[in-house]
Amino acid sequence: MSDETTIKSKVAIVGGGPGGYVAGIRAGQLGLEAVVIDDQPLGGTCLNVGCIPSKAMIHAAEEFAAARDAHGNHAALGITVENPTLDLGKTVAWKDGIVAKLNDGVAGLLDRSGVTVIPGRAAIVDGKTLQVTDRDGLTTTVVCEHLVLATGSIPVEIPSLPFGEHIISSTGALNLTELPSTLAVVGGGYIGLELGMAFAKFGVDVTIVEAESRVLAQYDKRLTRPVEAQLKADGVSVITNTLATSFSDGALAVTSSKPGDDLEASIRAEKVLVAVGRRPMTSGFNLESLGLTMDGPFVSVDRRCHSSMKNVWAIGDITGEPMLAHRAMKQGEVVAEAIAGQPSEFDPAAIPAIVFTDPEIVTVGISPEEAKSSDEFGEVTVGTFPLAANGRTMTLDSGSGFVRVVARSDNHEILGVQAVGKSVAELSTAFTLAIEMGARLEDVADTIHAHPTVGEGFVESVAAALGHPLHS
């Protein structure tokens, strides 16, 4: 590739994350010439340093914890394991192998769809022109009819705790090859809790520092209570109403977040994981030159993911909350279809959100509190089924948690479903499908659910909402 290289394409996609590569694949399927430009491995944050590797490490941590719990003569299942040990380097290599296979899979899908992948950093010249610089400094000009921005997001950095040797982001945490003896996690949201609990199961002394009055503050207390109980069981220290201010000589300085409270203290920590959120990647590629309408830090788009400039589109984290890979992927489909002239829109009835803690949390649609505070739905009915009464949950040696359904009282339309418990993440599709299809309580009640499965908790919660609970 020389400095004079110019590539012309119908669609140019900046970013090879979930939304970007799906947009490319769908564009290729629709017969559109497309290029995907990214200076990172295909798959973006989700595949390389987020969703996939974190879940791999969480699984490994749970397996190690199970082996450790079976040590000695007190294992409830009758399984005894002597002196389990962990080689974190091998664990990370296993995790990296999964990521590599999926990287290759994405590359193969793009290739089979006729999509050109250009490794390099893109800079916007105008709404139809990009300058791409590869790692050798060679440049390529990409001229397109349609520009799709899919640059994703990056971890928020606290100015007083800059990322470095001792201060790490979630990316750094997933690439450690040796376990720290102590770990302080700044931020009690889903990223902090998922990784904090994993490291605790690996045997690390973990302390979570949260500015709010409780962890996972965006979820209602009943959903988070089982997670809080497991944090305690895992030996994780949780300090709420507290801000992290600085790090020096192996100690994280903290202070109270309550006005008027001058409490100051320090926490011993070999590593500090900062997990206080993510921000859209809107700098470094000359986005400002387009003068797009913004919605705060995000690019403002309509239901077709079209920006304020003709033929410039945006998808994924750069367009706002929720910053979830599956949202970005669906937007990628919508954009490709819209460019191809199809009447496609991004207008989901619900987007599932999952917290892969122990136990897992799933939320789809609206909560009981949100439904009751809205004038749109009138009276609502709520049905809850405790998973302690679910046979499959008991055989998984986990009895905590529940499934809860929220529906209108007048026509029984399902408005939301929430669950907390072991393996409930796998129920998220059923919950979302019910809401997307406008299902009523009776639709789920009349659907035979296989036994024994955790999914029976859904129909049991519906039976409770209808006033005739079966097994609770």
Secondary structure by P-SEA (a helix, b strand, c coil): ccccbbbbccbbbccccaaaaaaaaaaaaacccbbbbbccccccccccccaaaaaaaaaaaaaaaaaaaaccccccccccccccccaaaaaaaaaaaaaaaaaaaaaaaaaaabbbbbbbbbbbccccbbbbbccccbbbbbbbcbbbbccccccccccccccccccccaaaaaaccccccbbbbccccaaaaaaaaaaaaaccbbbbbbcccccccccccccaaaaaaaaaaabbbbbcccccccccccbbbbbbccccccccccccccbbbbcccccccccccccccccccccccbbbbcccccccccccccccccccccccaaaaaaaaaaaaaaaacccccccccbbbbbbccccbbbbccccaaaaaacccccbbbbbbbbccccaaaaaacccccbbbbbbbcccccccbbbbbccccccaaaaaaaaaaacccaaaaaacccccccccaaaaaaaaaaacccccc
